[in-house]
Amino acid sequence: MPMPQSADAKKVIARLAQSGTKKVKVAITDIDGVLRGKYLHFEKFSSAAESGFGFCNVVFGWDIADLCYDNTSYTGWHSGYPDALVELDLSTERNVPWDNNVPFFLGHFVKEDGTPLPVCPRQVLRRVVARAEAMGFVAKNGFEYEWFNFRETPASLDAKNYVRPTPITPGMFGYSLLRANYEREYFNALMDELAAFGVPLEGIHTETGPGVYEAAILYSPALESADRAVLFKAGVKEIARRFGIVPSFMAKWNAQLPGCSGHMHQSLWNQNGENVFFDASDPYKMSAIFKHYVAGQIRLLPELLPFYAPTINSYKRLVDGFWAPVRPSWGVDNRTVSHRVIPGSEKSTRVEVRVSGSDANPYLALAAALGSGLYGIEHKLPLEAPPVKGSGYAESNVPRLPRNLHEATERLAESKIAREIFGEEFIAHFVATREWEWRQFQDAVTDWELRRYFEII
């Protein structure tokens, strides 16, 4: 049984005991990046903080709708769904402002001997971060999220069969102070309460589409950045409920509107606090390390795409002319490519990974981006293609990314490099979950089919 952070645990327990708290909120994320958790009585938390606690491993044995996989080996009916051990990361401590300031901690899964559980997404990212540190780098990242907001409740959406939800504001009005003012209390609550929750926002504004917002989360070291992203999405949903709003981070809810991105701004720093991406002598301020990093990301993007686009719906976002990339390419301050290089000062030079959607698991999307970039550095991959100037959609000489989850999952299943970055056990499990997702879709009868075939055929 692991004994994580024993001295720190005693300090945290003593401080919370002195505060008189009666309960603590704890959470992990499942394979889809959904926050799953529970409230613990303080006495139970005291034990969990020092030695971990059991959490049913079904969270890695079912899909986003709680339907149990029939094709995974880690857990299933064959295993009886036993408990797996969760280790709380005490450095993630924060209070939930909209829940009476209840103390909150994130955790990750470990084996009985205390080593990382391979199928745990947070452990996957920790593995890649450790790889960066072994190479002498501190990886920093900032997530940006777009999402739509609807004047609905879960019950009203269910009654409508999720058809024609009502956006909180009409029309296409990006960067609109007027539209933001219509929901002033909600807008301000997001800025203020998320900051108090340890998820500081650099900014928030309306985007192009009815009721759609975009928020940029302040950059931080990679693991903290992914933690913030997971908590941002969960926090937005909980805050919105108070205002009679249902947010959606679905990649593409309407074929006529732009989809929702989950962009990642990335840079690497050395132990002296210097941005190793920056080179003042280069025309694009790109160091050799930066070029290798981007080359690795572009080279591996087609075979790692399910980490950026994990659902059936993800691929409805990756279409021409809707602000999402469709080919692995790079450009300088170009928003039509998959990798937007942003040259600036030593502090601000970075790459924006634009292929990831708001529906991606932040731990896995960031692990894929960072892991592929490090691979490019390790193998000194050249950035052979010139930067795209103009429309990335017109680059017909660059092969298109996989068009659906099935095609993308097949590419991932064949990838030896993915196994090197993520580990064999995780890849086998994740591939099986994506194959399951595709099967569920193949068996479904959609509204499109009903409209097309019901009467006329």
Secondary structure, 3 states (H helix, E strand, C coil): CCCCCHHHHHHHHHHHHHHCCCEEEEEEECCCCCEEEEEEEHHHHHHHHHHCEEEEHHHHCECCCCCECCCCCCCCCCCCCCEEEEEEEEEEEEEEHHHCCEEEEEEEEECCCCCECCCCHHHHHHHHHHHHHHCCCEEEEEEEEEEEEECCCHHHHHHCCCCCCCECCCCCCCCCHHHHHHCHHHHHHHHHHHHHCCCCEEEEEECCCCCEEEEEECCEEHHHHHHHHHHHHHHHHHHHHCCCCEEECCCCCCCCCCCCECCEEEEEECCCCCECCECCCCCCCECHHHHHHHHHHHHHHHHHHHHHCCCCCHHHHCCCCCCCCCCCCEEECCCCCCEEEECCCCCCCEEEECCCECCCCHHHHHHHHHHHHHHHHHCCCCCCCCCCCCCHHHCCCCCCCCCCHHHHHHHHHCCHHHHHHHCHHHHHHHHHHHHHHHHHHHHCCCHHHHHHHCCCC
